[in-house]
Amino acid sequence: MLKRVLSAAVMSLLFVGVVCAQPAWTVPDPNTLPDDAFGRTVRYGRDLVMKSSSLIGPDAPDPAMRYSGSGLDCQSCHLGGGIQRFALPLAGVWGVFPAYRARENDVQTLDGRINGCMRRSLNGKPLPVDGKEMKSILAYIRFISAGEPVGQSLDGRGTPPLPLPDRAADPVRGKAVFTQICSACHGADGQGLRLAPEDAKAAGRRYQYPPLWGPDSFNDGAGMNRAITLARFAHANMPLGTTFAAPVVSEADAFDVAAFVISQPRPHQAGLDADFPDRSRKPVDAGFGPFIGPFSATQHRFGPWKPIKAWMKANASAAGKSD
């Protein structure tokens, strides 16, 4: 299967580490800013996104600065420092916040959304909203969003939608896909490629390729721990260097490998039962209860999801009732 989906030329580039993310948009370059307070703040915000593990994570020299609890960086999910199209970009999100968030069933500010990632995707604790780090991340997002319309999502925000399969995603088949395609970068054990100490210090990050499960990865409350979300991301962006316009992983393989990855052990986020208090807005692939409707936790996690969507549509009033 590897020969079918990944050319030898691309594979060789991945191994030598020279594949770069395709530029998504023409965004302002923080390096063009002068060496003044604003320029330094924006560039520090960029560094926080790209080097989270060493600046606000477990490798920060000052223990008081260790807000992230994982070895991931923000750009482990927001590729290319948050400027790659359909790779969960940060560019453009300044203009769509504050926004309603179904997870909280409330309107959330951008700093609140960032701290949601700190708690879940980085398995840590929130940044002080009035602190230097939060202000710098916000300044960076504002800067790379310059010129984009307020109140409108960019073409390329999030990840591209995928048609839902008629069958359940298969984690057993997904393990084979992982071994054949993903393990080259993320390791046979899914623990990523950790840099040697001197290389990590020079790069400002812990991993060359991040772990997909285990103690140094995202926790079970993160959006990436949902099969549909992860499949969409993998299809559009993986292996590294892939773009949404020329996907390498097939749709079927993406769902199966996502099912395998979310089946693996990872840190637990407390209080998941309080997420999505309006159950009608709960994603069908959320694998944690409480649930409304006649579907098991296993079907929510792995599908098939079309029957769940159909039931939710037919029973909208019941689905909207909170426990």
C-alpha positions as protocol buffer text, in pm:
chain_id: "A"
residue {
  index: 1
  type: MET
  ca { x: 0 y: 0 z: 0 }
}
residue {
  index: 2
  type: LEU
  ca { x: 290 y: 236 z: 71 }
}
residue {
  index: 3
  type: LYS
  ca { x: 397 y: 213 z: -293 }
}
residue {
  index: 4
  type: ARG
  ca { x: 41 y: 286 z: -400 }
}
residue {
  index: 5
  type: VAL
  ca { x: -3 y: 602 z: -196 }
}
residue {
  index: 6
  type: LEU
  ca { x: 342 y: 749 z: -149 }
}
residue {
  index: 7
  type: SER
  ca { x: 604 y: 787 z: -419 }
}
residue {
  index: 8
  type: ALA
  ca { x: 965 y: 707 z: -348 }
}
residue {
  index: 9
  type: ALA
  ca { x: 1061 y: 1064 z: -426 }
}
residue {
  index: 10
  type: VAL
  ca { x: 823 y: 1206 z: -165 }
}
residue {
  index: 11
  type: MET
  ca { x: 930 y: 946 z: 88 }
}
residue {
  index: 12
  type: SER
  ca { x: 1296 y: 1037 z: 45 }
}
residue {
  index: 13
  type: LEU
  ca { x: 1216 y: 1402 z: 102 }
}
residue {
  index: 14
  type: LEU
  ca { x: 1030 y: 1319 z: 421 }
}
residue {
  index: 15
  type: PHE
  ca { x: 1323 y: 1125 z: 556 }
}
residue {
  index: 16
  type: VAL
  ca { x: 1575 y: 1400 z: 497 }
}
residue {
  index: 17
  type: GLY
  ca { x: 1336 y: 1651 z: 642 }
}
residue {
  index: 18
  type: VAL
  ca { x: 1328 y: 1902 z: 359 }
}
residue {
  index: 19
  type: VAL
  ca { x: 957 y: 1892 z: 280 }
}
residue {
  index: 20
  type: CYS
  ca { x: 806 y: 2226 z: 371 }
}
residue {
  index: 21
  type: ALA
  ca { x: 443 y: 2317 z: 417 }
}
residue {
  index: 22
  type: GLN
  ca { x: 293 y: 2481 z: 110 }
}
residue {
  index: 23
  type: PRO
  ca { x: 230 y: 2850 z: 177 }
}
residue {
  index: 24
  type: ALA
  ca { x: -138 y: 2905 z: 233 }
}
residue {
  index: 25
  type: TRP
  ca { x: -185 y: 3277 z: 188 }
}
residue {
  index: 26
  type: THR
  ca { x: 31 y: 3580 z: 151 }
}
residue {
  index: 27
  type: VAL
  ca { x: 47 y: 3681 z: 514 }
}
residue {
  index: 28
  type: PRO
  ca { x: 254 y: 3957 z: 672 }
}
residue {
  index: 29
  type: ASP
  ca { x: 602 y: 3851 z: 781 }
}
residue {
  index: 30
  type: PRO
  ca { x: 679 y: 3929 z: 1147 }
}
residue {
  index: 31
  type: ASN
  ca { x: 1045 y: 3968 z: 1055 }
}
residue {
  index: 32
  type: THR
  ca { x: 961 y: 4283 z: 862 }
}
residue {
  index: 33
  type: LEU
  ca { x: 848 y: 4458 z: 1178 }
}
residue {
  index: 34
  type: PRO
  ca { x: 1091 y: 4697 z: 1344 }
}
residue {
  index: 35
  type: ASP
  ca { x: 1273 y: 4612 z: 1663 }
}
residue {
  index: 36
  type: ASP
  ca { x: 1023 y: 4793 z: 1878 }
}
residue {
  index: 37
  type: ALA
  ca { x: 776 y: 4680 z: 2144 }
}
residue {
  index: 38
  type: PHE
  ca { x: 513 y: 4569 z: 1894 }
}
residue {
  index: 39
  type: GLY
  ca { x: 757 y: 4389 z: 1665 }
}
residue {
  index: 40
  type: ARG
  ca { x: 914 y: 4203 z: 1955 }
}
residue {
  index: 41
  type: THR
  ca { x: 572 y: 4108 z: 2089 }
}
residue {
  index: 42
  type: VAL
  ca { x: 451 y: 3968 z: 1756 }
}
residue {
  index: 43
  type: ARG
  ca { x: 771 y: 3770 z: 1705 }
}
residue {
  index: 44
  type: TYR
  ca { x: 753 y: 3633 z: 2058 }
}
residue {
  index: 45
  type: GLY
  ca { x: 396 y: 3525 z: 1985 }
}
residue {
  index: 46
  type: ARG
  ca { x: 517 y: 3343 z: 1674 }
}
residue {
  index: 47
  type: ASP
  ca { x: 787 y: 3172 z: 1881 }
}
residue {
  index: 48
  type: LEU
  ca { x: 530 y: 3064 z: 2138 }
}
residue {
  index: 49
  type: VAL
  ca { x: 325 y: 2899 z: 1862 }
}
residue {
  index: 50
  type: MET
  ca { x: 626 y: 2726 z: 1706 }
}
residue {
  index: 51
  type: LYS
  ca { x: 829 y: 2647 z: 2019 }
}
residue {
  index: 52
  type: SER
  ca { x: 563 y: 2596 z: 2285 }
}
residue {
  index: 53
  type: SER
  ca { x: 735 y: 2301 z: 2453 }
}
residue {
  index: 54
  type: SER
  ca { x: 1050 y: 2500 z: 2529 }
}
residue {
  index: 55
  type: LEU
  ca { x: 891 y: 2837 z: 2614 }
}
residue {
  index: 56
  type: ILE
  ca { x: 569 y: 2752 z: 2798 }
}
residue {
  index: 57
  type: GLY
  ca { x: 597 y: 2375 z: 2820 }
}
residue {
  index: 58
  type: PRO
  ca { x: 784 y: 2107 z: 3010 }
}
residue {
  index: 59
  type: ASP
  ca { x: 1123 y: 2218 z: 2876 }
}
residue {
  index: 60
  type: ALA
  ca { x: 1090 y: 2582 z: 2987 }
}
residue {
  index: 61
  type: PRO
  ca { x: 1388 y: 2665 z: 3213 }
}
residue {
  index: 62
  type: ASP
  ca { x: 1163 y: 2841 z: 3465 }
}
residue {
  index: 63
  type: PRO
  ca { x: 922 y: 2591 z: 3626 }
}
residue {
  index: 64
  type: ALA
  ca { x: 669 y: 2872 z: 3669 }
}
residue {
  index: 65
  type: MET
  ca { x: 647 y: 2898 z: 3290 }
}
residue {
  index: 66
  type: ARG
  ca { x: 552 y: 2535 z: 3234 }
}
residue {
  index: 67
  type: TYR
  ca { x: 188 y: 2582 z: 3137 }
}
residue {
  index: 68
  type: SER
  ca { x: 177 y: 2309 z: 2873 }
}
residue {
  index: 69
  type: GLY
  ca { x: 185 y: 1956 z: 3007 }
}
residue {
  index: 70
  type: SER
  ca { x: 277 y: 1781 z: 2682 }
}
residue {
  index: 71
  type: GLY
  ca { x: 573 y: 1777 z: 2447 }
}
residue {
  index: 72
  type: LEU
  ca { x: 367 y: 1922 z: 2163 }
}
residue {
  index: 73
  type: ASP
  ca { x: 386 y: 2271 z: 2018 }
}
residue {
  index: 74
  type: CYS
  ca { x: 90 y: 2477 z: 1897 }
}
residue {
  index: 75
  type: GLN
  ca { x: 212 y: 2418 z: 1543 }
}
residue {
  index: 76
  type: SER
  ca { x: 188 y: 2043 z: 1591 }
}
residue {
  index: 77
  type: CYS
  ca { x: -173 y: 2099 z: 1486 }
}
residue {
  index: 78
  type: HIS
  ca { x: -160 y: 2453 z: 1343 }
}
residue {
  index: 79
  type: LEU
  ca { x: 99 y: 2368 z: 1080 }
}
residue {
  index: 80
  type: GLY
  ca { x: 365 y: 2608 z: 961 }
}
residue {
  index: 81
  type: GLY
  ca { x: 320 y: 2841 z: 1254 }
}
residue {
  index: 82
  type: GLY
  ca { x: -52 y: 2868 z: 1179 }
}
residue {
  index: 83
  type: ILE
  ca { x: -38 y: 2993 z: 819 }
}
residue {
  index: 84
  type: GLN
  ca { x: -96 y: 2674 z: 616 }
}
residue {
  index: 85
  type: ARG
  ca { x: -429 y: 2655 z: 437 }
}
residue {
  index: 86
  type: PHE
  ca { x: -665 y: 2381 z: 561 }
}
residue {
  index: 87
  type: ALA
  ca { x: -414 y: 2288 z: 832 }
}
residue {
  index: 88
  type: LEU
  ca { x: -610 y: 2449 z: 1116 }
}
residue {
  index: 89
  type: PRO
  ca { x: -461 y: 2792 z: 1036 }
}
residue {
  index: 90
  type: LEU
  ca { x: -450 y: 3073 z: 1288 }
}
residue {
  index: 91
  type: ALA
  ca { x: -436 y: 3329 z: 1009 }
}
residue {
  index: 92
  type: GLY
  ca { x: -779 y: 3487 z: 980 }
}
residue {
  index: 93
  type: VAL
  ca { x: -926 y: 3368 z: 1309 }
}
residue {
  index: 94
  type: TRP
  ca { x: -886 y: 3712 z: 1468 }
}
residue {
  index: 95
  type: GLY
  ca { x: -1187 y: 3834 z: 1274 }
}
residue {
  index: 96
  type: VAL
  ca { x: -1425 y: 3554 z: 1377 }
}
residue {
  index: 97
  type: PHE
  ca { x: -1394 y: 3590 z: 1755 }
}
residue {
  index: 98
  type: PRO
  ca { x: -1578 y: 3633 z: 1987 }
}
residue {
  index: 99
  type: ALA
  ca { x: -1779 y: 3337 z: 1861 }
}
residue {
  index: 100
  type: TYR
  ca { x: -2035 y: 3088 z: 1983 }
}
residue {
  index: 101
  type: ARG
  ca { x: -1875 y: 2760 z: 2090 }
}
residue {
  index: 102
  type: ALA
  ca { x: -2093 y: 2451 z: 2124 }
}
residue {
  index: 103
  type: ARG
  ca { x: -1854 y: 2287 z: 2370 }
}
residue {
  index: 104
  type: GLU
  ca { x: -1935 y: 2556 z: 2626 }
}
residue {
  index: 105
  type: ASN
  ca { x: -2274 y: 2650 z: 2477 }
}
residue {
  index: 106
  type: ASP
  ca { x: -2165 y: 3010 z: 2514 }
}
residue {
  index: 107
  type: VAL
  ca { x: -1985 y: 3291 z: 2334 }
}
residue {
  index: 108
  type: GLN
  ca { x: -1610 y: 3259 z: 2374 }
}
residue {
  index: 109
  type: THR
  ca { x: -1332 y: 3510 z: 2325 }
}
residue {
  index: 110
  type: LEU
  ca { x: -1012 y: 3426 z: 2139 }
}
residue {
  index: 111
  type: ASP
  ca { x: -808 y: 3413 z: 2459 }
}
residue {
  index: 112
  type: GLY
  ca { x: -1060 y: 3166 z: 2597 }
}
residue {
  index: 113
  type: ARG
  ca { x: -1023 y: 2953 z: 2286 }
}
residue {
  index: 114
  type: ILE
  ca { x: -645 y: 2958 z: 2320 }
}
residue {
  index: 115
  type: ASN
  ca { x: -671 y: 2845 z: 2680 }
}
residue {
  index: 116
  type: GLY
  ca { x: -901 y: 2565 z: 2571 }
}
residue {
  index: 117
  type: CYS
  ca { x: -612 y: 2440 z: 2358 }
}
residue {
  index: 118
  type: MET
  ca { x: -375 y: 2482 z: 2649 }
}
residue {
  index: 119
  type: ARG
  ca { x: -592 y: 2258 z: 2866 }
}
residue {
  index: 120
  type: ARG
  ca { x: -671 y: 1994 z: 2605 }
}
residue {
  index: 121
  type: SER
  ca { x: -444 y: 1983 z: 2303 }
}
residue {
  index: 122
  type: LEU
  ca { x: -139 y: 2071 z: 2514 }
}
residue {
  index: 123
  type: ASN
  ca { x: -271 y: 1888 z: 2822 }
}
residue {
  index: 124
  type: GLY
  ca { x: -179 y: 2174 z: 3051 }
}
residue {
  index: 125
  type: LYS
  ca { x: -323 y: 2475 z: 3231 }
}
residue {
  index: 126
  type: PRO
  ca { x: -445 y: 2814 z: 3109 }
}
residue {
  index: 127
  type: LEU
  ca { x: -219 y: 3106 z: 3043 }
}
residue {
  index: 128
  type: PRO
  ca { x: -291 y: 3423 z: 3244 }
}
residue {
  index: 129
  type: VAL
  ca { x: -516 y: 3625 z: 3015 }
}
residue {
  index: 130
  type: ASP
  ca { x: -339 y: 3949 z: 3104 }
}
residue {
  index: 131
  type: GLY
  ca { x: 11 y: 3802 z: 3086 }
}
residue {
  index: 132
  type: LYS
  ca { x: 287 y: 3861 z: 2833 }
}
residue {
  index: 133
  type: GLU
  ca { x: 244 y: 3522 z: 2667 }
}
residue {
  index: 134
  type: MET
  ca { x: -127 y: 3555 z: 2598 }
}
residue {
  index: 135
  type: LYS
  ca { x: -84 y: 3910 z: 2472 }
}
residue {
  index: 136
  type: SER
  ca { x: 196 y: 3798 z: 2241 }
}
residue {
  index: 137
  type: ILE
  ca { x: -1 y: 3507 z: 2092 }
}
residue {
  index: 138
  type: LEU
  ca { x: -297 y: 3739 z: 2034 }
}
residue {
  index: 139
  type: ALA
  ca { x: -70 y: 4001 z: 1875 }
}
residue {
  index: 140
  type: TYR
  ca { x: 75 y: 3738 z: 1642 }
}
residue {
  index: 141
  type: ILE
  ca { x: -268 y: 3610 z: 1537 }
}
residue {
  index: 142
  type: ARG
  ca { x: -386 y: 3965 z: 1479 }
}
residue {
  index: 143
  type: PHE
  ca { x: -79 y: 4045 z: 1272 }
}
residue {
  index: 144
  type: ILE
  ca { x: -101 y: 3740 z: 1043 }
}
residue {
  index: 145
  type: SER
  ca { x: -476 y: 3806 z: 1004 }
}
residue {
  index: 146
  type: ALA
  ca { x: -421 y: 4160 z: 876 }
}
residue {
  index: 147
  type: GLY
  ca { x: -637 y: 4252 z: 579 }
}
residue {
  index: 148
  type: GLU
  ca { x: -886 y: 3970 z: 627 }
}
residue {
  index: 149
  type: PRO
  ca { x: -1256 y: 4054 z: 659 }
}
residue {
  index: 150
  type: VAL
  ca { x: -1404 y: 4070 z: 1007 }
}
residue {
  index: 151
  type: GLY
  ca { x: -1685 y: 3826 z: 1071 }
}
residue {
  index: 152
  type: GLN
  ca { x: -1606 y: 3599 z: 774 }
}
residue {
  index: 153
  type: SER
  ca { x: -1420 y: 3270 z: 765 }
}
residue {
  index: 154
  type: LEU
  ca { x: -1133 y: 3248 z: 520 }
}
residue {
  index: 155
  type: ASP
  ca { x: -1140 y: 2996 z: 239 }
}
residue {
  index: 156
  type: GLY
  ca { x: -898 y: 2751 z: 394 }
}
residue {
  index: 157
  type: ARG
  ca { x: -999 y: 2781 z: 755 }
}
residue {
  index: 158
  type: GLY
  ca { x: -1007 y: 2460 z: 957 }
}
residue {
  index: 159
  type: THR
  ca { x: -982 y: 2143 z: 750 }
}
residue {
  index: 160
  type: PRO
  ca { x: -1168 y: 2035 z: 435 }
}
residue {
  index: 161
  type: PRO
  ca { x: -1485 y: 1832 z: 492 }
}
residue {
  index: 162
  type: LEU
  ca { x: -1488 y: 1464 z: 403 }
}
residue {
  index: 163
  type: PRO
  ca { x: -1792 y: 1256 z: 310 }
}
residue {
  index: 164
  type: LEU
  ca { x: -1876 y: 1024 z: 599 }
}
residue {
  index: 165
  type: PRO
  ca { x: -1828 y: 654 z: 527 }
}
residue {
  index: 166
  type: ASP
  ca { x: -2128 y: 420 z: 530 }
}
residue {
  index: 167
  type: ARG
  ca { x: -1936 y: 177 z: 749 }
}
residue {
  index: 168
  type: ALA
  ca { x: -1766 y: 211 z: 1084 }
}
residue {
  index: 169
  type: ALA
  ca { x: -1405 y: 322 z: 1081 }
}
residue {
  index: 170
  type: ASP
  ca { x: -1183 y: 20 z: 1143 }
}
residue {
  index: 171
  type: PRO
  ca { x: -900 y: 63 z: 1394 }
}
residue {
  index: 172
  type: VAL
  ca { x: -753 y: -278 z: 1304 }
}
residue {
  index: 173
  type: ARG
  ca { x: -718 y: -179 z: 941 }
}
residue {
  index: 174
  type: GLY
  ca { x: -607 y: 164 z: 1063 }
}
residue {
  index: 175
  type: LYS
  ca { x: -313 y: 5 z: 1244 }
}
residue {
  index: 176
  type: ALA
  ca { x: -190 y: -134 z: 912 }
}
residue {
  index: 177
  type: VAL
  ca { x: -228 y: 209 z: 749 }
}
residue {
  index: 178
  type: PHE
  ca { x: -38 y: 366 z: 1037 }
}
residue {
  index: 179
  type: THR
  ca { x: 245 y: 114 z: 1004 }
}
residue {
  index: 180
  type: GLN
  ca { x: 270 y: 158 z: 628 }
}
residue {
  index: 181
  type: ILE
  ca { x: 241 y: 536 z: 609 }
}
residue {
  index: 182
  type: CYS
  ca { x: 257 y: 718 z: 942 }
}
residue {
  index: 183
  type: SER
  ca { x: 521 y: 527 z: 1137 }
}
residue {
  index: 184
  type: ALA
  ca { x: 800 y: 662 z: 914 }
}
residue {
  index: 185
  type: CYS
  ca { x: 771 y: 994 z: 1099 }
}
residue {
  index: 186
  type: HIS
  ca { x: 569 y: 925 z: 1413 }
}
residue {
  index: 187
  type: GLY
  ca { x: 747 y: 600 z: 1499 }
}
residue {
  index: 188
  type: ALA
  ca { x: 625 y: 243 z: 1513 }
}
residue {
  index: 189
  type: ASP
  ca { x: 508 y: 308 z: 1868 }
}
residue {
  index: 190
  type: GLY
  ca { x: 343 y: 641 z: 1784 }
}
residue {
  index: 191
  type: GLN
  ca { x: 572 y: 830 z: 2019 }
}
residue {
  index: 192
  type: GLY
  ca { x: 717 y: 1058 z: 1754 }
}
residue {
  index: 193
  type: LEU
  ca { x: 1077 y: 1142 z: 1677 }
}
residue {
  index: 194
  type: ARG
  ca { x: 1227 y: 1308 z: 1981 }
}
residue {
  index: 195
  type: LEU
  ca { x: 1523 y: 1534 z: 1920 }
}
residue {
  index: 196
  type: ALA
  ca { x: 1853 y: 1483 z: 2097 }
}
residue {
  index: 197
  type: PRO
  ca { x: 1897 y: 1731 z: 2384 }
}
residue {
  index: 198
  type: GLU
  ca { x: 2139 y: 1955 z: 2197 }
}
residue {
  index: 199
  type: ASP
  ca { x: 1919 y: 1954 z: 1886 }
}
residue {
  index: 200
  type: ALA
  ca { x: 1607 y: 2022 z: 2092 }
}
residue {
  index: 201
  type: LYS
  ca { x: 1778 y: 2320 z: 2253 }
}
residue {
  index: 202
  type: ALA
  ca { x: 1882 y: 2460 z: 1917 }
}
residue {
  index: 203
  type: ALA
  ca { x: 1539 y: 2403 z: 1759 }
}
residue {
  index: 204
  type: GLY
  ca { x: 1342 y: 2521 z: 2060 }
}
residue {
  index: 205
  type: ARG
  ca { x: 1113 y: 2220 z: 2050 }
}
residue {
  index: 206
  type: ARG
  ca { x: 1111 y: 1866 z: 2191 }
}
residue {
  index: 207
  type: TYR
  ca { x: 1009 y: 1669 z: 1881 }
}
residue {
  index: 208
  type: GLN
  ca { x: 1091 y: 1665 z: 1512 }
}
residue {
  index: 209
  type: TYR
  ca { x: 764 y: 1475 z: 1459 }
}
residue {
  index: 210
  type: PRO
  ca { x: 514 y: 1476 z: 1745 }
}
residue {
  index: 211
  type: PRO
  ca { x: 377 y: 1178 z: 1938 }
}
residue {
  index: 212
  type: LEU
  ca { x: 20 y: 1082 z: 1850 }
}
residue {
  index: 213
  type: TRP
  ca { x: -60 y: 915 z: 2181 }
}
residue {
  index: 214
  type: GLY
  ca { x: 93 y: 859 z: 2520 }
}
residue {
  index: 215
  type: PRO
  ca { x: 182 y: 1103 z: 2799 }
}
residue {
  index: 216
  type: ASP
  ca { x: 343 y: 1363 z: 2572 }
}
residue {
  index: 217
  type: SER
  ca { x: 45 y: 1392 z: 2334 }
}
residue {
  index: 218
  type: PHE
  ca { x: -295 y: 1563 z: 2341 }
}
residue {
  index: 219
  type: ASN
  ca { x: -547 y: 1447 z: 2597 }
}
residue {
  index: 220
  type: ASP
  ca { x: -883 y: 1280 z: 2540 }
}
residue {
  index: 221
  type: GLY
  ca { x: -1071 y: 1610 z: 2557 }
}
residue {
  index: 222
  type: ALA
  ca { x: -893 y: 1754 z: 2254 }
}
residue {
  index: 223
  type: GLY
  ca { x: -1068 y: 1792 z: 1922 }
}
residue {
  index: 224
  type: MET
  ca { x: -803 y: 1572 z: 1761 }
}
residue {
  index: 225
  type: ASN
  ca { x: -931 y: 1286 z: 1974 }
}
residue {
  index: 226
  type: ARG
  ca { x: -1240 y: 1268 z: 1753 }
}
residue {
  index: 227
  type: ALA
  ca { x: -1220 y: 1044 z: 1448 }
}
residue {
  index: 228
  type: ILE
  ca { x: -1387 y: 1276 z: 1197 }
}
residue {
  index: 229
  type: THR
  ca { x: -1173 y: 1572 z: 1301 }
}
residue {
  index: 230
  type: LEU
  ca { x: -851 y: 1371 z: 1286 }
}
residue {
  index: 231
  type: ALA
  ca { x: -942 y: 1204 z: 955 }
}
residue {
  index: 232
  type: ARG
  ca { x: -1002 y: 1542 z: 791 }
}
residue {
  index: 233
  type: PHE
  ca { x: -670 y: 1675 z: 918 }
}
residue {
  index: 234
  type: ALA
  ca { x: -476 y: 1363 z: 812 }
}
residue {
  index: 235
  type: HIS
  ca { x: -636 y: 1350 z: 467 }
}
residue {
  index: 236
  type: ALA
  ca { x: -551 y: 1713 z: 390 }
}
residue {
  index: 237
  type: ASN
  ca { x: -207 y: 1739 z: 549 }
}
residue {
  index: 238
  type: MET
  ca { x: -33 y: 1408 z: 608 }
}
residue {
  index: 239
  type: PRO
  ca { x: 239 y: 1293 z: 557 }
}
residue {
  index: 240
  type: LEU
  ca { x: 408 y: 1625 z: 624 }
}
residue {
  index: 241
  type: GLY
  ca { x: 442 y: 1816 z: 300 }
}
residue {
  index: 242
  type: THR
  ca { x: 107 y: 1699 z: 166 }
}
residue {
  index: 243
  type: THR
  ca { x: -150 y: 1964 z: 77 }
}
residue {
  index: 244
  type: PHE
  ca { x: -527 y: 1952 z: 58 }
}
residue {
  index: 245
  type: ALA
  ca { x: -503 y: 1985 z: -321 }
}
residue {
  index: 246
  type: ALA
  ca { x: -306 y: 1662 z: -360 }
}
residue {
  index: 247
  type: PRO
  ca { x: -389 y: 1427 z: -72 }
}
residue {
  index: 248
  type: VAL
  ca { x: -179 y: 1116 z: -19 }
}
residue {
  index: 249
  type: VAL
  ca { x: -391 y: 931 z: 237 }
}
residue {
  index: 250
  type: SER
  ca { x: -721 y: 812 z: 90 }
}
residue {
  index: 251
  type: GLU
  ca { x: -1051 y: 902 z: 254 }
}
residue {
  index: 252
  type: ALA
  ca { x: -1107 y: 545 z: 371 }
}
residue {
  index: 253
  type: ASP
  ca { x: -752 y: 518 z: 506 }
}
residue {
  index: 254
  type: ALA
  ca { x: -786 y: 851 z: 683 }
}
residue {
  index: 255
  type: PHE
  ca { x: -1092 y: 738 z: 879 }
}
residue {
  index: 256
  type: ASP
  ca { x: -938 y: 402 z: 965 }
}
residue {
  index: 257
  type: VAL
  ca { x: -604 y: 540 z: 1080 }
}
residue {
  index: 258
  type: ALA
  ca { x: -787 y: 806 z: 1284 }
}
residue {
  index: 259
  type: ALA
  ca { x: -985 y: 529 z: 1454 }
}
residue {
  index: 260
  type: PHE
  ca { x: -661 y: 352 z: 1537 }
}
residue {
  index: 261
  type: VAL
  ca { x: -494 y: 663 z: 1677 }
}
residue {
  index: 262
  type: ILE
  ca { x: -785 y: 760 z: 1902 }
}
residue {
  index: 263
  type: SER
  ca { x: -795 y: 402 z: 2034 }
}
residue {
  index: 264
  type: GLN
  ca { x: -452 y: 444 z: 2192 }
}
residue {
  index: 265
  type: PRO
  ca { x: -388 y: 554 z: 2553 }
}
residue {
  index: 266
  type: ARG
  ca { x: -350 y: 923 z: 2626 }
}
residue {
  index: 267
  type: PRO
  ca { x: -395 y: 1164 z: 2920 }
}
residue {
  index: 268
  type: HIS
  ca { x: -748 y: 1214 z: 3052 }
}
residue {
  index: 269
  type: GLN
  ca { x: -927 y: 1549 z: 3067 }
}
residue {
  index: 270
  type: ALA
  ca { x: -1152 y: 1569 z: 3373 }
}
residue {
  index: 271
  type: GLY
  ca { x: -1510 y: 1691 z: 3343 }
}
residue {
  index: 272
  type: LEU
  ca { x: -1587 y: 1581 z: 2988 }
}
residue {
  index: 273
  type: ASP
  ca { x: -1945 y: 1504 z: 3087 }
}
residue {
  index: 274
  type: ALA
  ca { x: -2001 y: 1881 z: 3112 }
}
residue {
  index: 275
  type: ASP
  ca { x: -1898 y: 1942 z: 2750 }
}
residue {
  index: 276
  type: PHE
  ca { x: -2171 y: 2027 z: 2497 }
}
residue {
  index: 277
  type: PRO
  ca { x: -2452 y: 2091 z: 2745 }
}
residue {
  index: 278
  type: ASP
  ca { x: -2685 y: 2134 z: 2446 }
}
residue {
  index: 279
  type: ARG
  ca { x: -2667 y: 1774 z: 2329 }
}
residue {
  index: 280
  type: SER
  ca { x: -2812 y: 1863 z: 1990 }
}
residue {
  index: 281
  type: ARG
  ca { x: -2484 y: 2044 z: 1916 }
}
residue {
  index: 282
  type: LYS
  ca { x: -2256 y: 1765 z: 2035 }
}
residue {
  index: 283
  type: PRO
  ca { x: -2040 y: 1625 z: 1753 }
}
residue {
  index: 284
  type: VAL
  ca { x: -2156 y: 1280 z: 1649 }
}
residue {
  index: 285
  type: ASP
  ca { x: -1800 y: 1149 z: 1684 }
}
residue {
  index: 286
  type: ALA
  ca { x: -1757 y: 1266 z: 2045 }
}
residue {
  index: 287
  type: GLY
  ca { x: -1670 y: 940 z: 2217 }
}
residue {
  index: 288
  type: PHE
  ca { x: -1767 y: 1038 z: 2570 }
}
residue {
  index: 289
  type: GLY
  ca { x: -2109 y: 1057 z: 2731 }
}
residue {
  index: 290
  type: PRO
  ca { x: -2364 y: 1147 z: 2821 }
}
residue {
  index: 291
  type: PHE
  ca { x: -2534 y: 1066 z: 2492 }
}
residue {
  index: 292
  type: ILE
  ca { x: -2883 y: 1117 z: 2364 }
}
residue {
  index: 293
  type: GLY
  ca { x: -3028 y: 858 z: 2129 }
}
residue {
  index: 294
  type: PRO
  ca { x: -3006 y: 482 z: 2081 }
}
residue {
  index: 295
  type: PHE
  ca { x: -2638 y: 468 z: 1988 }
}
residue {
  index: 296
  type: SER
  ca { x: -2347 y: 318 z: 2178 }
}
residue {
  index: 297
  type: ALA
  ca { x: -2029 y: 498 z: 2276 }
}
residue {
  index: 298
  type: THR
  ca { x: -1847 y: 274 z: 2030 }
}
residue {
  index: 299
  type: GLN
  ca { x: -2066 y: 389 z: 1742 }
}
residue {
  index: 300
  type: HIS
  ca { x: -2012 y: 751 z: 1840 }
}
residue {
  index: 301
  type: ARG
  ca { x: -1635 y: 696 z: 1840 }
}
residue {
  index: 302
  type: PHE
  ca { x: -1601 y: 491 z: 1523 }
}
residue {
  index: 303
  type: GLY
  ca { x: -1927 y: 520 z: 1332 }
}
residue {
  index: 304
  type: PRO
  ca { x: -2113 y: 464 z: 1121 }
}
residue {
  index: 305
  type: TRP
  ca { x: -2214 y: 824 z: 1187 }
}
residue {
  index: 306
  type: LYS
  ca { x: -2481 y: 875 z: 922 }
}
residue {
  index: 307
  type: PRO
  ca { x: -2751 y: 700 z: 1129 }
}
residue {
  index: 308
  type: ILE
  ca { x: -2664 y: 920 z: 1428 }
}
residue {
  index: 309
  type: LYS
  ca { x: -2693 y: 1233 z: 1218 }
}
residue {
  index: 310
  type: ALA
  ca { x: -3026 y: 1116 z: 1077 }
}
residue {
  index: 311
  type: TRP
  ca { x: -3162 y: 1041 z: 1423 }
}
residue {
  index: 312
  type: MET
  ca { x: -3045 y: 1376 z: 1558 }
}
residue {
  index: 313
  type: LYS
  ca { x: -3219 y: 1555 z: 1273 }
}
residue {
  index: 314
  type: ALA
  ca { x: -3542 y: 1361 z: 1322 }
}
residue {
  index: 315
  type: ASN
  ca { x: -3538 y: 1408 z: 1699 }
}
residue {
  index: 316
  type: ALA
  ca { x: -3403 y: 1760 z: 1727 }
}
residue {
  index: 317
  type: SER
  ca { x: -3624 y: 1860 z: 2019 }
}
residue {
  index: 318
  type: ALA
  ca { x: -3525 y: 1560 z: 2228 }
}
residue {
  index: 319
  type: ALA
  ca { x: -3160 y: 1591 z: 2134 }
}
residue {
  index: 320
  type: GLY
  ca { x: -3152 y: 1948 z: 2257 }
}
residue {
  index: 321
  type: LYS
  ca { x: -3249 y: 1862 z: 2611 }
}
residue {
  index: 322
  type: SER
  ca { x: -2968 y: 1872 z: 2862 }
}
residue {
  index: 323
  type: ASP
  ca { x: -2935 y: 1623 z: 3143 }
}
